Amino acid sequence: MTTTAVHSKKTSAKASTRGGAKGKIPETQRLRIRVRAYEYKILDASVRQIMDTALRYDAKIMGPIPLPTQITKYTVNRSAFIYKDAREQFEMRIHKRLIDILNPTPKVIEALTNLTLPSGVNIDVKMM
């Protein structure tokens, strides 16, 4: 009889940790910033500038997380007629970084919108 009582306590403990009405985790708002550029040096400098601005206003930051580099390759004929087998290959690399700012305050959002970043840096901001 004692083994069934112990077993029932284990199942009730599991049921309470699964996240019913009592155990809900509060949702956090997050500002997701995706930064893209052709040159990684300019990208890293702009990411550093974004992070310094967010840290100045005591924001919690996750990142920067490097995302996979998108490589697009193009093959072009060097000659049109006789030397058709001679070809050149070109590639474009797009470097990407991801920054999450947890529970952003209006001051942080205002400071990030007033940033001036170098040309060639593409920024996507999404509130989650």
C-alpha positions in Angstrom: 0.0 0.0 0.0 2.9 2.4 0.7 4.3 1.9 -2.8 1.1 3.2 -4.4 1.0 6.3 -2.2 4.6 7.1 -3.2 3.7 6.5 -6.8 0.7 8.9 -6.7 2.8 11.6 -5.2 5.3 11.3 -8.1 2.5 11.7 -10.6 1.0 14.7 -8.9 4.4 16.3 -8.8 4.8 15.8 -12.5 1.4 17.3 -13.2 2.2 20.5 -11.4 5.5 21.0 -13.2 3.9 20.7 -16.7 2.7 24.3 -16.6 -1.0 24.5 -15.7 -2.6 27.7 -14.6 -0.3 28.0 -11.6 3.1 27.5 -13.2 3.0 29.9 -16.1 6.2 31.6 -17.0 5.7 35.3 -17.7 6.1 36.2 -21.4 9.0 38.5 -22.1 9.0 41.0 -24.9 11.9 40.8 -27.2 13.3 43.1 -29.9 14.9 41.0 -32.5 17.5 42.8 -34.7 18.9 41.1 -37.8 21.9 42.9 -39.3 23.2 42.0 -42.8 26.2 43.3 -44.8 28.5 42.3 -47.6 31.7 43.1 -45.6 32.1 41.5 -42.2 34.3 44.3 -40.8 31.6 46.9 -41.3 29.0 44.5 -40.0 30.9 43.8 -36.8 31.5 47.6 -36.2 27.8 48.3 -36.6 26.8 45.4 -34.3 29.2 46.7 -31.7 27.6 50.2 -32.0 24.1 48.7 -31.5 25.3 46.7 -28.4 27.0 49.7 -26.9 23.9 51.8 -27.3 21.7 49.1 -25.7 24.1 48.5 -22.8 24.2 52.3 -22.1 20.5 52.1 -21.2 21.0 48.9 -19.1 19.2 46.5 -21.5 19.6 42.8 -21.4 21.2 41.5 -24.6 21.4 38.1 -26.1 24.0 37.9 -28.9 25.4 38.8 -31.3 24.7 35.4 -32.8 26.4 34.8 -36.2 24.0 33.3 -38.7 25.2 31.3 -41.7 26.8 33.3 -44.5 24.7 33.3 -47.6 27.0 32.7 -50.7 25.6 33.3 -54.2 27.9 32.1 -57.0 27.7 33.3 -60.6 29.5 31.6 -63.5 30.1 33.7 -66.7 31.6 32.8 -70.1 34.8 34.6 -70.8 34.3 34.3 -74.5 31.3 33.8 -76.7 32.5 31.6 -79.5 35.8 29.7 -79.8 36.9 29.7 -76.1 33.5 28.9 -74.8 34.9 26.5 -72.2 36.8 29.3 -70.5 34.6 30.6 -67.7 34.9 33.0 -64.7 33.3 32.5 -61.3 32.1 35.3 -59.0 30.5 35.1 -55.6 28.7 37.4 -53.3 28.8 36.8 -49.6 26.1 38.2 -47.2 27.2 38.1 -43.6 24.4 38.1 -41.0 24.2 38.6 -37.2 21.3 38.3 -34.8 20.8 40.4 -31.6 17.9 40.0 -29.1 17.1 42.7 -26.6 14.9 41.4 -23.8 12.2 43.7 -22.3 13.3 46.8 -24.2 12.3 50.2 -22.6 11.1 53.1 -24.7 14.4 54.8 -24.1 16.3 51.9 -25.7 14.0 51.8 -28.7 14.4 55.6 -29.2 18.2 55.4 -28.9 18.3 52.5 -31.5 16.1 54.4 -34.0 18.4 57.4 -33.8 21.6 55.5 -34.6 23.4 56.3 -37.8 25.0 53.2 -39.3 27.3 53.0 -42.3 25.9 52.5 -45.7 25.8 48.9 -46.9 24.3 47.6 -43.6 20.8 46.3 -43.7 18.8 46.1 -40.5 15.5 44.3 -39.8 13.9 45.0 -36.5 11.0 42.9 -35.2 9.1 43.0 -31.9 8.3 39.5 -30.6 
